[in-house]
């Protein structure tokens, strides 16, 4: 992706912003990290940038503009704000009507409103994968283990349920085992969902000794693909392994892999597959 | 409901079978409790009946037939069986093809297969509400507190999501707060879902001091209404209260209330509403 001079990385929590900042530093692209406190990883303090609270929208945009940023990427986890305690600056207050209208609809609607405000302020908004194409999930088998035909059927079922859930802007993750939907992700997030699968009776789920079932993550059908694409990392592998799953599947070109090499190493060690399915593959199944 | 001489109550866990047995005893209807071990409540030991493991299908049917039962009702919670450890008698083994075909589809499919086997064996299968109409959820406000217009909109949204989830035979419960879907129930059950809502950040949920959000339970669109209708009881009220919810709504004529008087007392004490909506009301919203 060209077309930008300097990139503002608006960084929430998790490893993804760290990986992107390291990539930008390593490839000597001009960048500026707008760390969102208190979510942003302390490792980002080593990069050029500044730190603001979630509600300091104007100060953050000013800092990026003064640093020369013409484009921004929004990534990493940010908790839904509590408007009663959030410190809003004037620019944030001017955004409030749009934000308030979007909040009840779902996370995609909310992030889309935030994205729109950045575009209105003159920034080009990019997806993380447009800056670092290595992040994007590839089709097919990633590691040493491939899903069998039965598991591919489970992937297709979970993918269909995830699409239905995503159409309501609910969540991106679903766990299916032996054809049965064990869990549907909403506001608790993937890690918490995998922990509760690990607590279900072993009659309906797999174990590390006899793995069964699959976690599927895919974008919402309505999803603005520049923000909040489903993400997997080593922690996702560990969660799936702990829940006794046989593998993880993501939509190829529709999910981000944070430290792909480490994901594959962890998956091979745990004995679980990681698979990138295409929309055609699961919708035809 | 007439048309039966003696009723076999196939009793899984929870209070519902106890309430029904007490009702039958109190109204002097002939009945026989087929307790499913280890799920059935010990309080059922005081009623005429016998105890069998889940897989003793033939022995259980024989006992009910010998006791003179011509009709059965299946109710109460039973964990999905682990076929590796389940003790199956000959009749159960003969049912296996149908059961195995249904298991991956969902709980409704599985229970429907079990129901069919009882019909094939000559029993009339009744719904619990056909035996005790007081169980069935009524429309409107149950207790001292009514949902306001905003809350009725949340009920409608949660009801729509529950219908979508139920169409996949996933679950019957959904929690919505400020328009946002906080949780979708799958195999973990309502109580566990409410516990995880209580662990979400207070920015997106209510608290006992400032209640927000609603739990909706409604039948799956595909549901066989004689079995496994959504059920609420005092424990549901306590769970909803602990999760900071403003209320609970169920589909009128499409859910069972276990000890309705106690439900209302507990809801009034906690300061939450209980509301029976009609399908028309939420589908039009």
Contacts between the chains, C-beta under 8 A, distances in Angstrom:
chain1	res1	chain2	res2	distance
A	79	B	201	5.6
A	79	B	203	6.5
A	80	B	180	7.9
A	80	B	201	7.1
A	80	B	203	5.5
A	80	B	204	4.9
A	81	B	203	6.3
A	82	B	201	7.5
A	82	B	202	7.0
A	82	B	203	3.3
A	103	B	178	6.9
A	103	B	179	7.4
A	103	B	180	7.2
A	104	B	178	5.4
A	104	B	179	2.4
A	104	B	180	5.8
A	105	B	179	6.6
A	105	B	180	7.8
A	106	B	180	6.5
A	106	B	181	7.1
A	160	B	168	7.8
A	161	B	168	5.5
A	161	B	170	6.9
A	164	B	164	5.8
A	164	B	165	7.9
A	164	B	167	7.9
A	164	B	168	6.6
A	165	B	164	7.9
A	165	B	165	7.6
A	165	B	184	6.8
A	167	B	164	7.9
A	168	B	160	7.8
A	168	B	161	5.5
A	168	B	164	6.6
A	168	B	181	6.4
A	169	B	181	7.6
A	170	B	161	6.9
A	170	B	181	4.5
A	170	B	184	6.3
A	171	B	181	8.0
A	171	B	184	7.7
A	178	B	103	6.9
A	178	B	104	5.4
A	179	B	103	7.4
A	179	B	104	2.4
A	179	B	105	6.6
A	180	B	80	7.9
A	180	B	103	7.2
A	180	B	104	5.8
A	180	B	105	7.8
A	180	B	106	6.5
A	180	B	187	6.9
A	181	B	106	7.1
A	181	B	168	6.4
A	181	B	169	7.6
A	181	B	170	4.5
A	181	B	171	7.9
A	181	B	186	5.3
A	181	B	187	7.4
A	182	B	186	5.8
A	182	B	187	4.8
A	183	B	186	4.9
A	183	B	187	6.9
A	183	B	188	6.9
A	184	B	165	6.8
A	184	B	170	6.4
A	184	B	171	7.7
A	184	B	184	4.2
A	184	B	186	5.2
A	186	B	181	5.3
A	186	B	182	5.8
A	186	B	183	4.9
A	186	B	184	5.2
A	187	B	180	6.9
A	187	B	181	7.3
A	187	B	182	4.8
A	187	B	183	6.9
A	187	B	200	5.8
A	187	B	204	6.2
A	188	B	183	6.8
A	188	B	196	5.5
A	188	B	199	7.7
A	188	B	200	6.6
A	192	B	196	6.8
A	192	B	199	7.9
A	196	B	188	5.5
A	196	B	192	6.8
A	196	B	196	6.9
A	199	B	188	7.7
A	199	B	192	7.9
A	200	B	187	5.7
A	200	B	188	6.6
A	201	B	79	5.6
A	201	B	80	7.0
A	201	B	82	7.4
A	202	B	82	7.0
A	203	B	79	6.6
A	203	B	80	5.5
A	203	B	81	6.3
A	203	B	82	3.4
A	204	B	80	4.9
A	204	B	187	6.1
